[in-house]
Amino acid sequence: MSTAFHYPAFEIPRELDGLRREVRAFLAEASQGWSGWDIGHSWTGFDRAFSREVGRRGWIGMTWPRAYGGHERSALERYVVVEEMLAAGAPVGAHWVGDRQSGPLMLRIGSEAQKQRFLPKIASGEAAFCIGLSEPGSGSDLASLRSRATRVDGGWKLNGRKIWTTYASDCDFMIGLFRSQGTAEVDKHKGLSQYLIDLQSSGLEIRPIVDLTGEAHFNEIVFDDVFVPDESLVGRENEGWAQANAELAFERSGPDRYMSSFPLLPLSIDAVHAAGTADRLSARRIGEALADVVTLREMSLSILGQLAAGHMPAQEAALTKDLGTSFEQRLPELVREITDNAPVITEGDTLSEMQAYLVQSVPSYSLRGGTREIMRGIIARGLGLR
């Protein structure tokens, strides 16, 4: 069995209530005109103007050094802002990946030139980032990727394909993982490197993938001799596997892994009371859902404490992601059960619009950021079971 480490959960102090009220007041005004369909997108909603306003208020890159456009605030202050954004279903997608993982990755292992160039643009809401990991034919086995970076004079040429990349068609830059040495058949976890890629580069083609909702926020990206200069390498050459896994701890543990469907819950409670249909069954089911939210929040805060202390809690993040996405996927069915509200779009009805969107989108929640099966494999390894 592996050694277990226990870290106390962060406590959010009452002194941050003022910040929470400030964010709520901003969102109350900004959300005028948001439909239930819009709110249902949660952190995948993409709105550059909104992100620029959030950046203007100092709510992107909150914990980063001021030298790089940050604000040197605490991890708990950032958590408060993120919670409120998710609870409101705010369209934070244009800055989400940059703030959550690309920026912290560069801050930790990027070159000084990369920090100076990219971090202030992320913090202001001007630069949107996406992540290039998954590939056609690789399934959940990320390390089997075959997209290749070949050394050339002054940099590398990239060839291959990435898929399921969220908002690649709308973003400015990608941090992509490519095989820079060896083959997938021989020690596949070695010889991988990460590169900063300008999505306007010659030889790069972005192909949108339409989903059940009729939208296309997923994309396939084809690289055909795409040149990236020497300074595009992130971290160390051939150490991309460890770097990408450390980055995923940020992706898998935040409140976005249990709050993507959260706006449905208060709306459904209001609907039950407005209809006068509250009974023991609805009370029990709502109580169970609230208990799940509280537990998942404590788990997420505990991981935040570990990350702030410099640890990389991969197993804990995987567990939180597994349980959190399962909770998110259950919420639309909970609404149908306690409100008898079929997932049919009634224009102007916030609850029905949101429910209709989420019924179509929640099946993907246990895929993004690593499949449920991969998460359980990571958990099993952490417990010494495999």
C-alpha positions, 0 to 999 in steps of 0.5 A: 500500500502507498503511504497516505498523506492527510492535509486539512481542508482550506477554510474560507474565512469570513473576511472574504465575504466582501469579495463574494458580495462584490463578485455576486453584484457584478454577475447580477448585472452581467447576467441580464439577458443570459438565457437558460441555454447560455447558463447551462454552458457554465465554464465552456461558455466563450465570451471574450468581452466578458473575460476582458471585463473579468480581467479588468477587475483583477479576477484572472491570474489572481495568485500570480506575481504582479510582475507577470500581470497577476495580483498576488492574492490568495488561492482562497480568494481565487476560489471564491471568485471561481465558485461564484462564476460557476454558480451563476453559469458565467461564460468564462471559457475565453480565459478558463484554461489559461487561468486554470492550467496554462498560466500556472504551468508557465509560471512553474516551468516556463521560460522568463520570456514566456512568462513576460509575453503570455501571462499578462495577456491571460490575466487581462483576458486578451489571450485565450488558450486551449490544450492539445492532448487527445488524439484520434485512435488513442482513446484514453491512452494519452501516452500512446500519442503519435503526433511528432515534433521533429528538430529543424533549424531554429525550432521544430516542425509539428505533424499529426492530429489532436482531437476533442480540443475545446474552443480551438477554433476560437482560441489564440494559442495551444499548449500541445503535447508531441512526441519529440523522441522515440516511438509509442511502442517503446517506453511510450511515457518518455520522449514527449515534449510540450510546445506553445503553438500560435493557432494562426500558424501556417500548416495548421487546420482546425476542423469543428466537431458538431455535437448533439446540441448543434454546437461545435466547441470541440475541434480536430486540429491537423498539423502539417509541418507546422513550424514552432521556434526554439522558444516555444518549448515549455519546460524541458525537452522530453519531459512533457509526460510528467509536466502534463500530468502535473498540469492535469491535477489543476484541471481535475480538482477544481469546483468546475468538476462538480459545479458545471450543472450546479445552476440547475439545483437552486432553480429546481428548488425554487420550481418545487416551492413555486408549484407547491409540490414539495414532499418527502421525496423531493426533500430527500433528493434535494438533501442528498444533492446538497450533501454531495455538493458540500462533500465535494467542495470539502474535497476540492478545498483540501486539494487546493491546500495541497497544491498551494503547499507545492504537492501534486495530489494526482490520486485525490484529484482523480477521485474528486473528478470521478465523483464530481462529474458523476454528480454533475451528470445526475442533476438533470435527472434529479430535476426531472424527478422532483419537478416532473419537468421534461427536458423540452425547450420552452423558450424564455423558461430558464429552467427548461432551457438549461435542463434541455442543454444539460441533458444533451451535454452531460454525457461528455462530462465523464470524458473531458479531463480524462475518462472515468475509467482512467480516473479509477485506474489512477485511484487504484494505483494510488491505493496500491491495488494495481 
